[in-house]
Amino acid sequence: MKPEVDTALSGFFVTLMTEIAPQLGGEYSTGSVGLIGMSIAMAAQEYDRAADIRFRENEGMRALFAEAGKLVEDKALAKRLLDAATTKDTSLKVSALNVSNDALKTLLIELQTSVETSKSSWAPALDEKIWAFLVDAMEGRRLVFPALG
Amino acid sequence: MEDLAPRFAAYLAHRMPQASNVEVAGVSRIHGGASRETFRLSATWKEGGRDVARPLVLRRDPVASLIETERDLEYNAYRAFHPTGLPVPEPLFLETELKWLDRPFFVMEQIVGCAAGSPFNPDPYGPLAEKIGRQFWTHLGRIAAAEPKDIGFEMEAVAPGECWKRELDKWEKVIDEDELSPQPIARAAIRWLRRNPPPPAQKLSVVHGDYRTGNFLFNEEGDIKAILDWEMCHLGDPLEDIAWAADPLWAFATPDRPGGMIPRAEALHLWQEASGLKIDPVGLRWWEIFNSLKGLAIWISAGKEYHTGANRDPILALSSWYCTDMHDRILAGRLSALAKEERA
């Protein structure tokens, strides 16, 4: 058994803030170490969930695109939506998931822009689903501001 | 670490030919504003047969920064407001020659015995919150009430109906240039802001641009002694500053008390009293959405600076992570509610 990365990072945060920062003389150095400590604590939060967040977001966007692709009148956009809906993440590396996340978000921006100006009867419901996705996605990425103790 | 003391002493001797034996000691870098290197120091000299000692602050341009601004903007704001009695440090020297300290800088009075509240502390002012809050909103009203020409605040004017567009164009460009990944919420905000322009500004005012918890100094009695960080000041709609000061990011745990100070309704009432202006709720809502977008643009820009290695100050990484997350969430909540209203 060994401590997981997030456990160690959380420990480093406490050590930096309670033992090292108080020993530093310069105000700027002390402040910088505090910022680094808080960043380490946030990295600890990200460690376990980073891939899961991106994987779920990507799946959520693909589901939206599968539905939207059958509705939008712009045939070229509809095809790109349906094509994107069938893509899969083949690696769980964060860097690989980011590549697909960026591509899907670019398409999501295009879709939302189109839906906002659409007069079609399906547009309000799809717009609501897009916002529900975005609100959930942002909630999923919520970082808790680190506190000692 | 470079030794600024002898170089800055030489500069002071040059700027104060009447002074002799100029010495600089106690140079200490501090976190002060995200776009300039800030140093506290003590200068001593002889003048007219007497010894003079003065604590000063030196603000030097960095190689790259969180916010790219011209240092003379901030200096000129201090110069305009200092004679009005608004608590700002006395500006002393503005220097653009690179031979003194390698980069442009300015020098101002050091406000001693004071502290700034952390914008990330849910209760930054403790028992002083009420007293500080009343001054905070009254001072902002005074800034809005000032006639820019009367106080010598010379900046590019903008038509009252165009204030919103100029600011939105400016910050959209920052996002266009600096985003490291697509920003669906920022883009949705930009579209909403363009579809729903605010009423024209009722008055063209000086806009501080970063008036918030963390950007003023107060003493142990709870008196605000210095309003700082005028790096983003401009002429514009005074509602812009209200919305930034009341943004939910500052002292985020107390949304009913903007910036961790007094209740929102009291804050807005005090501002109206001091400014002599009325707050249009539709206009204020527009500026609130805009300011959360402006925040996003700043954090996006900070992330790019850190990512490219142009500036490795840890505040850039932390603000890119945490503040982007906060402002994305704030905007997603507000915009989804507005979209629901529009659909209804």
Chai-1 contact restraints between the chains, C-beta under 6 A:
chainA,res_idxA,chainB,res_idxB,connection_type,confidence,min_distance_angstrom,max_distance_angstrom,comment,restraint_id
A,E27,B,S28,contact,1.0,0.0,6.0,A-B,restraint_1
A,E27,B,I30,contact,1.0,0.0,6.0,A-B,restraint_2
A,Y28,B,R29,contact,1.0,0.0,6.0,A-B,restraint_3
A,Y28,B,I30,contact,1.0,0.0,6.0,A-B,restraint_4
A,G31,B,H31,contact,1.0,0.0,6.0,A-B,restraint_5
A,S32,B,P314,contact,1.0,0.0,6.0,A-B,restraint_6
A,L35,B,P314,contact,1.0,0.0,6.0,A-B,restraint_7
A,L35,B,I315,contact,1.0,0.0,6.0,A-B,restraint_8
A,L35,B,L318,contact,1.0,0.0,6.0,A-B,restraint_9
A,I36,B,P314,contact,1.0,0.0,6.0,A-B,restraint_10
A,M38,B,L318,contact,1.0,0.0,6.0,A-B,restraint_11
A,S39,B,A317,contact,1.0,0.0,6.0,A-B,restraint_12
A,S39,B,L318,contact,1.0,0.0,6.0,A-B,restraint_13
A,M42,B,W321,contact,1.0,0.0,6.0,A-B,restraint_14
A,D102,B,S181,contact,1.0,0.0,6.0,A-B,restraint_15
A,D102,B,P182,contact,1.0,0.0,6.0,A-B,restraint_16
A,K105,B,P182,contact,1.0,0.0,6.0,A-B,restraint_17
A,K105,B,P184,contact,1.0,0.0,6.0,A-B,restraint_18
A,T106,B,P182,contact,1.0,0.0,6.0,A-B,restraint_19
A,L108,B,P184,contact,1.0,0.0,6.0,A-B,restraint_20
A,I109,B,P184,contact,1.0,0.0,6.0,A-B,restraint_21
A,I109,B,R187,contact,1.0,0.0,6.0,A-B,restraint_22
A,P124,B,R343,contact,1.0,0.0,6.0,A-B,restraint_23
A,W131,B,S336,contact,1.0,0.0,6.0,A-B,restraint_24
A,W131,B,A339,contact,1.0,0.0,6.0,A-B,restraint_25
A,L134,B,A332,contact,1.0,0.0,6.0,A-B,restraint_26
A,V135,B,A332,contact,1.0,0.0,6.0,A-B,restraint_27
A,V135,B,S336,contact,1.0,0.0,6.0,A-B,restraint_28
A,M138,B,D328,contact,1.0,0.0,6.0,A-B,restraint_29
A,M138,B,R329,contact,1.0,0.0,6.0,A-B,restraint_30
A,M138,B,A332,contact,1.0,0.0,6.0,A-B,restraint_31
A,R141,B,D325,contact,1.0,0.0,6.0,A-B,restraint_32
A,L143,B,Y322,contact,1.0,0.0,6.0,A-B,restraint_33
A,L143,B,D325,contact,1.0,0.0,6.0,A-B,restraint_34
